[in-house]
Amino acid sequence: DENQTQRTPVVAPLLIAANVLVWLLVQGGGAELPLARSVCELGLIPGELTASVAPGTGFPMGEGLVCATDAGRQTSNVLSSMFLHGSWMHLLGNMWFLWIFGDNVEDSMTRPRFVAFYLVCGLAAALAQVVANPSSEVPMVGASGAISGVMGAYLVLYPRVRVFALLPLGFFITTVALPAWGMLIYWIVLQVLSGVASAGQT
C-alpha cells in the first residue's frame, strides 16, 4: 500500500513469525499426520466447546487418526486455533494480508493495544462461528478472523488509501491501484471460496 508508517512495525512481523513457526514446528509444514494431529488437538471444535457432542466421540482426521472429543481442552483451543492453518496457501494468504495491512493498524495504536485488538478480533470470530454452528464436529483453524478485524480497522482508519496489486494480462504483468475497500471485497471473496472448498472436503 502507499500508506507509510511512522514507526517500525514490531507486533505484526512477530505475529507472522509466530504463525509460520507453528506451521513448521507444530504442523510439520503441512505433512499429513502432524497437520491432522495439530488440527485435532489444538483446533477449535464447536461441539466440544458447547458440550453438544458427547465426550470421547471420535471422527476420522486422515492417516488413520481418529480425533476423540475432549471438552476440557477447548477453552485454550479458542486461542491456539488462531495460530494454526490448513495448508500452505491458507497460511501464505493470511500472512500476506497481515503483512500489507497490519503495520498501519499497529502504527495507529500502541503495540499492546494492537496485540489485544488482534486477539479479541480472532476470539470474536471464533465464537461467532461457534454460535452459528454450536454442534459442529469440524475443527476450526486459521488467523482469518483476527486478520478480518485488522482489515476492517484499516478500512475505517484509511478508507482512501490505495493498495497496489499485480494484474497478470497473458504474458504481461502490470499493477493496478485499488482502494482499500476493493481489497476488503477481494479478501471476502477469498474467504468464501476457501470456505466452499473446505466444505467440499468434509
C-alpha angles and dihedrals in degrees: 000000000000093000109109120206124233093213133037107261114243109161098049093053090045091052090050090049091049092052092047093047092050089050093051102036104031102027097037094237090290099314105158102242099043089043093052093044094049093049091049097045101034105023122099113254109191094204091058094047092051093040089232090127117066114249112259094028107146132209129178120261100179132264088062091295116141114198110217115202119244115178093195094069098051099083091066092037090066085071101033092052089065090067097047128087137192101222145356090265091050090053097043094046093052095044092047092058092042089052093050100044107019098073094058094046089048088050091056092056138040110270095249089051091052091052090050092045093050093049094044091051091050093048092047091051092048093049091047088057090049090052091048093052110011096169098049117131093195112109116236120217137165145077093252095110094052092044091049087058090050091050092048090052090049091053092051094045099040109020095155099045114114125228119207118222133183114248117196114213105184106287092352129077122202135168128247127196113228129185116246091255089056090059090047090056089048089052092051091050090051091050093049092049091047091050093049090049091050092048089053090056096051 
